[in-house]
Amino acid sequence: MAESKKKPMLDVVMDLLMRRGFIAQTAEIYNNGLAGFFDFLPVGMQLKQNIEKAWREFFVWSSVDPLIFEIQGAVVLPEEVLIASGHVSSFSDPLVACKQCNAEVRADHLLESQVGMKTEGMTTQQIQAAIMDKDVKCPECGGDLAPVEDFNLMLKTEVGPSKNSKRAYLRPETAQSIFCDYKRVYQTMRAQLPFGICQIGPSYRNEISPRQGLIRMRGFTQMEIEFFFDPEEPTHPDYDAVKNTKINLITRDVQASEATADDSIEITIDEAMQQGIFPNNIQAYFVGKVFEFYQSLGIPFESMRFRNLLKEETPFYSMGNFDLEIKLDMGWKEAIGIAYRTDHDLLVHGEHSGAKLDADIQKSGQKLKKVVPHVVEPSFGVERALYCVLEHAYRPGIQKGAEKEKESDREWDWFQIQPHIAPFSAMVYPLMKKPELTEKAIALFSALKKEGIPVFYDQAGQIGRRYARADEIGTPFCFTVDYQTGEDGTVTIRDRDTMKQIRVPLEDCVPILKALVRREKKFLDFGEPI
Ligand code: GAP
């Protein structure tokens, strides 16, 4: 394990994810596959689905006032939509190519890595000037660089037979189909402001150098909420639920000075609200909720901070952008963005399409009025969340034969993933591949599956090796049917985190596992360690 500790964590985790069947490079059997795209294999897909389910439960199903409606838009959008949204003209990154070896890299990333320059908010011209000024060369061959260009990140396609084909793009964010469907949802769901429309689905960006595994991909999944409200009543009905939530925050003032640029303060949502840091309590509400959500996924409080983006980093129409940054081995990384997009999107789509994207406001004793709602948008990347969760859940194994320092030390690398999102909640094993054991184990496996609990059955190999395999993919519990099961109707449950085992009645396994996964009870509440 000593060798793996020297490697950057990104390589350690990505390597494990490949080897343990979480993910594979898309079409890897052909020339190592397509860069920037990953397929999710059974273990990884289960983890990804569990994160999406946890998000849905946390943000969508738990919200009854206001309501949040979920949609599923097509991944292809006609060009008109993306002209209106501004993506065709300005959704680009600065690209620089080497005159000698033709390597192509992101110019801002090159400045950050070669001269340690902060590039947030810099224009293409400023990046070009800095490259010349610092005499930055090609990272591959040291050759001279061509002028910096704006490279549009959208993947173009055509829809229909060639003569009558229509220009279209793979959507670069899920948000745009929400704006296009806004009026239909508003009318058919008889929605009233404030309300939200959300979507979980794929987005595509032709990233210049997707070299950071699941952090920067060309095809990835977003979970976005567009929260619509009356600009004259910018209040979230559930604000009180988060007002005492503590967060770490980097304010704009702090970033203004080089010396303190990275300093965050611990503050409650309401204190930040009182200090005028948030433009309204809807954005404050989502900042608090997001901080709570990522803690529930296992990211420690001190490894997260919200950064109030600088004015030059925010689009002209935005009245506030806050990014949740998570501390990784490679540094602080943006994991989600919460933007107050005002009425910009509904206005531009209204202008370009001719549709009336408004809402009725009827206050008692007043005439009905029409408003174009304002929007706060929390935007999450699923794979980035998944990676951050795994890097924080990674526990290196100890050297073979070395003395344990902690009770949980073991000789294999493992993932301490939170039980409710772990790929499998439990493994079910017969101690040996004997009919009197396998029959009961399969019956237990089937009973757990029928309850919709993700479980896996494995009867091959030594039991110790099977426990290690369970740990390696982050499985919190293992049930084993042994010879005592036939005598007294009990099975063992092994707890991943402590490696302790207890015996419980076979018929109680379903409710016990549910209670453990929901963290309603602790492991040792169900029995004495064997
Ligand atoms: N609708 C707003 C929007 O899309 P964004 O900051 O461009 O905002 C939101 O993206 C989130 O989507 C990011 O915080 C990140 O988690 C994820 N994301 C963006 N680009 C990504 C990429 N190339 N690979 C993986 N995740 C990405």
Boltz pocket constraint, residues with backbone or C-beta under 6 A from the ligand:
constraints:
  - pocket:
      binder: B
      contacts: [[A, 172], [A, 173], [A, 174], [A, 175], [A, 205], [A, 207], [A, 214], [A, 215], [A, 216], [A, 217], [A, 218], [A, 220], [A, 221], [A, 222], [A, 224], [A, 334], [A, 335], [A, 336], [A, 337], [A, 377], [A, 379], [A, 380], [A, 381], [A, 382], [A, 383], [A, 384], [A, 385]]
      max_distance: 6.0
